[in-house]
Amino acid sequence: MTDTQTCAEDGCERVGAVRLHIPWADERVVCTAHARALVQQEGVVAEPLDGADWE
């Protein structure tokens, strides 16, 4: 990943690895743990970031 971002979720300091496209909110970059939970909501689309560490 060229520009490392911290997860957008409050209190999380993990590296962002997934951009979430959320119909009712702004796009945001989150870690894999938050992405797994949030993408289960209807309409949310996950876009893995190039070069993200999935471990």
N, CA, C and O atoms as a GROMACS GRO file, in nm:
protein
  220
    1MET      N    1   0.085  -0.116   0.000
    1MET     CA    2   0.000   0.000   0.000
    1MET      C    3   0.089   0.123   0.000
    1MET      O    4   0.183   0.131   0.079
    2THR      N    5   0.061   0.214  -0.085
    2THR     CA    6   0.149   0.330  -0.096
    2THR      C    7   0.131   0.429   0.017
    2THR      O    8   0.229   0.476   0.074
    3ASP      N    9   0.007   0.463   0.052
    3ASP     CA   10  -0.012   0.554   0.165
    3ASP      C   11  -0.087   0.480   0.274
    3ASP      O   12  -0.204   0.448   0.259
    4THR      N   13  -0.018   0.455   0.384
    4THR     CA   14  -0.074   0.379   0.494
    4THR      C   15  -0.172   0.464   0.573
    4THR      O   16  -0.138   0.575   0.615
    5GLN      N   17  -0.289   0.413   0.592
    5GLN     CA   18  -0.392   0.480   0.670
    5GLN      C   19  -0.428   0.394   0.789
    5GLN      O   20  -0.418   0.272   0.784
    6THR      N   21  -0.468   0.459   0.895
    6THR     CA   22  -0.519   0.388   1.010
    6THR      C   23  -0.667   0.360   0.987
    6THR      O   24  -0.735   0.437   0.919
    7CYS      N   25  -0.716   0.253   1.042
    7CYS     CA   26  -0.857   0.217   1.034
    7CYS      C   27  -0.944   0.335   1.078
    7CYS      O   28  -0.912   0.401   1.177
    8ALA      N   29  -1.051   0.360   1.005
    8ALA     CA   30  -1.140   0.474   1.033
    8ALA      C   31  -1.234   0.451   1.151
    8ALA      O   32  -1.300   0.545   1.196
    9GLU      N   33  -1.241   0.330   1.202
    9GLU     CA   34  -1.331   0.303   1.314
    9GLU      C   35  -1.273   0.360   1.444
    9GLU      O   36  -1.153   0.349   1.469
   10ASP      N   37  -1.360   0.419   1.525
   10ASP     CA   38  -1.318   0.480   1.651
   10ASP      C   39  -1.242   0.382   1.740
   10ASP      O   40  -1.288   0.270   1.763
   11GLY      N   41  -1.127   0.425   1.789
   11GLY     CA   42  -1.048   0.346   1.882
   11GLY      C   43  -0.961   0.238   1.819
   11GLY      O   44  -0.886   0.172   1.890
   12CYS      N   45  -0.970   0.220   1.690
   12CYS     CA   46  -0.890   0.116   1.623
   12CYS      C   47  -0.764   0.178   1.565
   12CYS      O   48  -0.769   0.280   1.497
   13GLU      N   49  -0.651   0.117   1.592
   13GLU     CA   50  -0.523   0.168   1.543
   13GLU      C   51  -0.459   0.075   1.440
   13GLU      O   52  -0.342   0.093   1.404
   14ARG      N   53  -0.535  -0.025   1.393
   14ARG     CA   54  -0.483  -0.115   1.290
   14ARG      C   55  -0.469  -0.042   1.157
   14ARG      O   56  -0.529   0.064   1.136
   15VAL      N   57  -0.391  -0.098   1.068
   15VAL     CA   58  -0.372  -0.040   0.936
   15VAL      C   59  -0.495  -0.069   0.850
   15VAL      O   60  -0.549  -0.180   0.852
   16GLY      N   61  -0.539   0.032   0.776
   16GLY     CA   62  -0.651   0.014   0.685
   16GLY      C   63  -0.613  -0.075   0.568
   16GLY      O   64  -0.505  -0.060   0.511
   17ALA      N   65  -0.701  -0.168   0.531
   17ALA     CA   66  -0.672  -0.261   0.422
   17ALA      C   67  -0.786  -0.271   0.322
   17ALA      O   68  -0.770  -0.328   0.215
   18VAL      N   69  -0.902  -0.215   0.357
   18VAL     CA   70  -1.021  -0.228   0.274
   18VAL      C   71  -1.094  -0.094   0.268
   18VAL      O   72  -1.116  -0.029   0.370
   19ARG      N   73  -1.132  -0.052   0.147
   19ARG     CA   74  -1.217   0.067   0.132
   19ARG      C   75  -1.360   0.019   0.124
   19ARG      O   76  -1.394  -0.064   0.039
   20LEU      N   77  -1.444   0.072   0.213
   20LEU     CA   78  -1.586   0.035   0.212
   20LEU      C   79  -1.666   0.142   0.140
   20LEU      O   80  -1.652   0.261   0.168
   21HIS      N   81  -1.750   0.098   0.048
   21HIS     CA   82  -1.843   0.186  -0.021
   21HIS      C   83  -1.978   0.165   0.047
   21HIS      O   84  -2.038   0.058   0.036
   22ILE      N   85  -2.025   0.267   0.118
   22ILE     CA   86  -2.144   0.257   0.200
   22ILE      C   87  -2.251   0.353   0.147
   22ILE      O   88  -2.228   0.475   0.148
   23PRO      N   89  -2.365   0.303   0.100
   23PRO     CA   90  -2.465   0.389   0.037
   23PRO      C   91  -2.516   0.502   0.125
   23PRO      O   92  -2.548   0.609   0.074
   24TRP      N   93  -2.525   0.483   0.256
   24TRP     CA   94  -2.583   0.582   0.346
   24TRP      C   95  -2.478   0.665   0.421
   24TRP      O   96  -2.513   0.744   0.508
   25ALA      N   97  -2.350   0.647   0.387
   25ALA     CA   98  -2.243   0.720   0.455
   25ALA      C   99  -2.126   0.741   0.358
   25ALA      O  100  -2.128   0.690   0.246
   26ASP      N  101  -2.026   0.816   0.403
   26ASP     CA  102  -1.907   0.837   0.323
   26ASP      C  103  -1.826   0.708   0.313
   26ASP      O  104  -1.833   0.622   0.400
   27GLU      N  105  -1.749   0.696   0.205
   27GLU     CA  106  -1.655   0.584   0.193
   27GLU      C  107  -1.555   0.596   0.308
   27GLU      O  108  -1.524   0.706   0.354
   28ARG      N  109  -1.504   0.482   0.352
   28ARG     CA  110  -1.399   0.487   0.454
   28ARG      C  111  -1.309   0.365   0.441
   28ARG      O  112  -1.349   0.260   0.390
   29VAL      N  113  -1.186   0.382   0.488
   29VAL     CA  114  -1.087   0.275   0.486
   29VAL      C  115  -1.082   0.215   0.626
   29VAL      O  116  -1.066   0.286   0.726
   30VAL      N  117  -1.095   0.083   0.631
   30VAL     CA  118  -1.096   0.013   0.759
   30VAL      C  119  -1.001  -0.106   0.755
   30VAL      O  120  -0.957  -0.148   0.648
   31CYS      N  121  -0.971  -0.160   0.872
   31CYS     CA  122  -0.888  -0.281   0.881
   31CYS      C  123  -0.970  -0.403   0.840
   31CYS      O  124  -1.092  -0.393   0.825
   32THR      N  125  -0.905  -0.514   0.823
   32THR     CA  126  -0.975  -0.635   0.779
   32THR      C  127  -1.078  -0.682   0.882
   32THR      O  128  -1.185  -0.731   0.844
   33ALA      N  129  -1.049  -0.667   1.009
   33ALA     CA  130  -1.143  -0.711   1.113
   33ALA      C  131  -1.274  -0.633   1.105
   33ALA      O  132  -1.382  -0.692   1.110
   34HIS      N  133  -1.265  -0.502   1.094
   34HIS     CA  134  -1.387  -0.422   1.083
   34HIS      C  135  -1.456  -0.444   0.949
   34HIS      O  136  -1.579  -0.444   0.943
   35ALA      N  137  -1.380  -0.464   0.844
   35ALA     CA  138  -1.440  -0.489   0.712
   35ALA      C  139  -1.525  -0.615   0.714
   35ALA      O  140  -1.633  -0.617   0.656
   36ARG      N  141  -1.477  -0.719   0.780
   36ARG     CA  142  -1.553  -0.845   0.785
   36ARG      C  143  -1.690  -0.825   0.846
   36ARG      O  144  -1.789  -0.883   0.801
   37ALA      N  145  -1.697  -0.743   0.949
   37ALA     CA  146  -1.825  -0.719   1.016
   37ALA      C  147  -1.914  -0.623   0.937
   37ALA      O  148  -2.033  -0.649   0.919
   38LEU      N  149  -1.857  -0.514   0.889
   38LEU     CA  150  -1.936  -0.410   0.824
   38LEU      C  151  -1.988  -0.450   0.687
   38LEU      O  152  -2.096  -0.405   0.646
   39VAL      N  153  -1.914  -0.534   0.615
   39VAL     CA  154  -1.955  -0.572   0.479
   39VAL      C  155  -2.077  -0.664   0.480
   39VAL      O  156  -2.136  -0.688   0.375
   40GLN      N  157  -2.115  -0.715   0.595
   40GLN     CA  158  -2.232  -0.801   0.604
   40GLN      C  159  -2.363  -0.723   0.598
   40GLN      O  160  -2.470  -0.782   0.585
   41GLN      N  161  -2.354  -0.589   0.608
   41GLN     CA  162  -2.473  -0.507   0.598
   41GLN      C  163  -2.513  -0.494   0.451
   41GLN      O  164  -2.427  -0.482   0.364
   42GLU      N  165  -2.640  -0.496   0.424
   42GLU     CA  166  -2.689  -0.490   0.286
   42GLU      C  167  -2.646  -0.360   0.218
   42GLU      O  168  -2.663  -0.251   0.274
   43GLY      N  169  -2.591  -0.373   0.100
   43GLY     CA  170  -2.552  -0.258   0.020
   43GLY      C  171  -2.407  -0.215   0.036
   43GLY      O  172  -2.359  -0.135  -0.044
   44VAL      N  173  -2.336  -0.266   0.137
   44VAL     CA  174  -2.197  -0.229   0.159
   44VAL      C  175  -2.108  -0.312   0.067
   44VAL      O  176  -2.122  -0.434   0.059
   45VAL      N  177  -2.017  -0.245  -0.003
   45VAL     CA  178  -1.926  -0.312  -0.094
   45VAL      C  179  -1.783  -0.289  -0.046
   45VAL      O  180  -1.745  -0.176  -0.016
   46ALA      N  181  -1.705  -0.396  -0.037
   46ALA     CA  182  -1.566  -0.389   0.007
   46ALA      C  183  -1.472  -0.392  -0.113
   46ALA      O  184  -1.487  -0.475  -0.203
   47GLU      N  185  -1.376  -0.302  -0.112
   47GLU     CA  186  -1.274  -0.296  -0.216
   47GLU      C  187  -1.137  -0.311  -0.150
   47GLU      O  188  -1.089  -0.217  -0.086
   48PRO      N  189  -1.073  -0.428  -0.162
   48PRO     CA  190  -0.940  -0.446  -0.102
   48PRO      C  191  -0.840  -0.345  -0.162
   48PRO      O  192  -0.840  -0.322  -0.283
   49LEU      N  193  -0.759  -0.287  -0.078
   49LEU     CA  194  -0.659  -0.192  -0.125
   49LEU      C  195  -0.537  -0.267  -0.179
   49LEU      O  196  -0.497  -0.368  -0.123
   50ASP      N  197  -0.480  -0.216  -0.287
   50ASP     CA  198  -0.359  -0.276  -0.345
   50ASP      C  199  -0.247  -0.278  -0.242
   50ASP      O  200  -0.220  -0.177  -0.177
   51GLY      N  201  -0.183  -0.392  -0.229
   51GLY     CA  202  -0.067  -0.404  -0.143
   51GLY      C  203  -0.099  -0.415   0.005
   51GLY      O  204  -0.008  -0.410   0.088
   52ALA      N  205  -0.227  -0.429   0.041
   52ALA     CA  206  -0.266  -0.439   0.182
   52ALA      C  207  -0.218  -0.570   0.242
   52ALA      O  208  -0.218  -0.674   0.174
   53ASP      N  209  -0.179  -0.566   0.367
   53ASP     CA  210  -0.137  -0.685   0.440
   53ASP      C  211  -0.260  -0.749   0.500
   53ASP      O  212  -0.327  -0.688   0.584
   54TRP      N  213  -0.292  -0.871   0.458
   54TRP     CA  214  -0.415  -0.938   0.502
   54TRP      C  215  -0.397  -1.026   0.625
   54TRP      O  216  -0.486  -1.105   0.658
   55GLU      N  217  -0.285  -1.014   0.691
   55GLU     CA  218  -0.264  -1.097   0.811
   55GLU      C  219  -0.307  -1.025   0.934
   55GLU      O  220  -0.296  -1.080   1.043
   0.00000   0.00000   0.00000
